[in-house]
């Protein structure tokens, strides 16, 4: 790994590798920071880029790092109004260039010398598959990605580590990015990762409201999912707790398949009669475990809104005739 590259030049190299449809250089300055704009699902986002070159760590041959400046130019990372600060290492020494992002929040307003350490396997994975993550011994989520996924990183960074890396990688692959790194696939990847981040934020809010328990059977163990009442694919569907229900995976499937009805006012639960007709003994036990009425969050403001249930049943007009 190259050890001496001027930070402004490094910033320009990263922007060129990302592509002008993803990143625009505004002012390279001295690289600590450079001013760039990054394209996200909401448009062009002003970013302060604090960048360093990735190089080997002498004590461990398999370990890599990047650092903040060592001399008098070592200024604190700051969060300026209207701008997003990001901390990146960069290397072009692989088949494809790779960025590695550290957690800015851990280093804001500090002028202490620091190193972001990670194994070389992380950037190898990102060079091949577009994205990889490493959880360090000091509880830091370090993310490696190809530069043209910088917009995707901005979409998801604030919900890490609540997003499983498999979800992000799957979204990137489904967008066609790994097979064909084109402008179209890059934009599809940003949108797909944005959706993953949105789902994660919603899940955290709903799980917190329902104390981590399934509102339909009481299941816990961190297996709870967030089901939209008025579906996320419907226009104007809000990612608010009162448009969601915390449920286990099995009840989520029943809800999405319109086999489970929640009354508008009493929140009484009805199951489709066909479920018992074809249920195995294990299935019968599962159906018997379903509460007669939804277990509601303790805070009234978090409880399902009547209008959201009404919108759901209007959206799926014919799917709930059995419940009438």
ChimeraX attribute file (.defattr): number of C-alpha atoms within 10 A of each C-alpha:
attribute: neighborCount
match mode: 1-to-1
recipient: residues
	/A:1	12
	/A:2	11
	/A:3	12
	/A:4	11
	/A:5	12
	/A:6	13
	/A:7	21
	/A:8	20
	/A:9	14
	/A:10	23
	/A:11	31
	/A:12	18
	/A:13	16
	/A:14	26
	/A:15	21
	/A:16	16
	/A:17	18
	/A:18	23
	/A:19	15
	/A:20	15
	/A:21	14
	/A:22	24
	/A:23	25
	/A:24	20
	/A:25	17
	/A:26	12
	/A:27	16
	/A:28	19
	/A:29	13
	/A:30	17
	/A:31	21
	/A:32	23
	/A:33	24
	/A:34	22
	/A:35	22
	/A:36	22
	/A:37	23
	/A:38	24
	/A:39	22
	/A:40	21
	/A:41	18
	/A:42	9
	/A:43	10
	/A:44	15
	/A:45	18
	/A:46	17
	/A:47	24
	/A:48	24
	/A:49	22
	/A:50	26
	/A:51	29
	/A:52	29
	/A:53	24
	/A:54	26
	/A:55	21
	/A:56	19
	/A:57	16
	/A:58	10
	/A:59	8
	/A:60	9
	/A:61	10
	/A:62	12
	/A:63	16
	/A:64	22
	/A:65	21
	/A:66	26
	/A:67	19
	/A:68	24
	/A:69	19
	/A:70	12
	/A:71	8
	/A:72	7
	/A:73	11
	/A:74	14
	/A:75	16
	/A:76	16
	/A:77	23
	/A:78	19
	/A:79	16
	/A:80	10
	/A:81	6
	/A:82	9
	/A:83	16
	/A:84	19
	/A:85	21
	/A:86	21
	/A:87	24
	/A:88	27
	/A:89	24
	/A:90	26
	/A:91	24
	/A:92	18
	/A:93	12
	/A:94	12
	/A:95	9
	/A:96	16
	/A:97	20
	/A:98	31
	/A:99	28
	/A:100	29
	/A:101	23
	/A:102	20
	/A:103	17
	/A:104	17
	/A:105	13
	/A:106	10
	/A:107	15
	/A:108	13
	/A:109	13
	/A:110	13
	/A:111	16
	/A:112	12
	/A:113	12
	/A:114	14
	/A:115	12
	/A:116	21
	/A:117	20
	/A:118	24
	/A:119	17
	/A:120	15
	/A:121	14
	/A:122	21
	/A:123	29
	/A:124	19
	/A:125	16
	/A:126	22
	/A:127	22
	/A:128	16
	/A:129	18
	/A:130	23
	/A:131	28
	/A:132	23
	/A:133	22
	/A:134	18
	/A:135	12
	/A:136	13
	/A:137	9
	/A:138	6
	/A:139	8
	/A:140	15
	/A:141	17
	/A:142	21
	/A:143	24
	/A:144	29
	/A:145	27
	/A:146	25
	/A:147	26
	/A:148	32
	/A:149	29
	/A:150	23
	/A:151	27
	/A:152	28
	/A:153	23
	/A:154	21
	/A:155	22
	/A:156	22
	/A:157	17
	/A:158	13
	/A:159	15
	/A:160	16
	/A:161	15
	/A:162	14
	/A:163	20
	/A:164	12
	/A:165	16
	/A:166	12
	/A:167	14
	/A:168	23
	/A:169	20
	/A:170	16
	/A:171	21
	/A:172	25
	/A:173	19
	/A:174	15
	/A:175	22
	/A:176	16
	/A:177	22
	/A:178	19
	/A:179	11
	/A:180	12
	/A:181	15
	/A:182	15
	/A:183	15
	/A:184	13
	/A:185	19
	/A:186	26
	/A:187	22
	/A:188	20
	/A:189	28
	/A:190	27
	/A:191	21
	/A:192	23
	/A:193	27
	/A:194	23
	/A:195	18
	/A:196	21
	/A:197	25
	/A:198	17
	/A:199	19
	/A:200	21
	/A:201	20
	/A:202	21
	/A:203	25
	/A:204	19
	/A:205	18
	/A:206	29
	/A:207	23
	/A:208	14
	/A:209	22
	/A:210	24
	/A:211	15
	/A:212	21
	/A:213	23
	/A:214	27
	/A:215	23
	/A:216	21
	/A:217	20
	/A:218	17
	/A:219	16
	/A:220	14
	/A:221	8
	/A:222	11
	/A:223	14
	/A:224	27
	/A:225	25
	/A:226	25
	/A:227	25
	/A:228	28
	/A:229	25
	/A:230	24
	/A:231	20
	/A:232	16
	/A:233	8
	/A:234	11
	/A:235	8
	/A:236	9
	/A:237	15
	/A:238	17
	/A:239	19
	/A:240	15
	/A:241	27
	/A:242	22
	/A:243	26
	/A:244	28
	/A:245	30
	/A:246	32
	/A:247	27
	/A:248	24
	/A:249	16
	/A:250	11
	/A:251	23
	/A:252	21
	/A:253	14
	/A:254	15
	/A:255	19
	/A:256	13
	/A:257	10
	/A:258	18
	/A:259	19
	/A:260	19
	/A:261	20
	/A:262	20
	/A:263	15
	/A:264	15
	/A:265	10
	/A:266	10
	/A:267	17
	/A:268	14
	/A:269	16
	/A:270	17
	/A:271	19
	/A:272	15
	/A:273	12
	/A:274	10
	/A:275	15
	/A:276	14
	/A:277	9
	/A:278	10
	/A:279	13
	/A:280	11
	/A:281	10
	/A:282	9
	/A:283	13
	/A:284	14
	/A:285	11
	/A:286	14
	/A:287	16
	/A:288	12
	/A:289	13
	/A:290	18
	/A:291	16
	/A:292	15
	/A:293	16
	/A:294	19
	/A:295	19
	/A:296	17
	/A:297	22
	/A:298	11
	/A:299	9
	/A:300	10
	/A:301	11
	/A:302	20
	/A:303	19
	/A:304	23
	/A:305	17
	/A:306	16
	/A:307	14
	/A:308	20
	/A:309	23
	/A:310	14
	/A:311	16
	/A:312	18
	/A:313	20
	/A:314	13
	/A:315	13
	/A:316	13
	/A:317	10
	/A:318	10
	/A:319	13
	/A:320	16
	/A:321	9
	/A:322	14
	/A:323	16
	/A:324	5
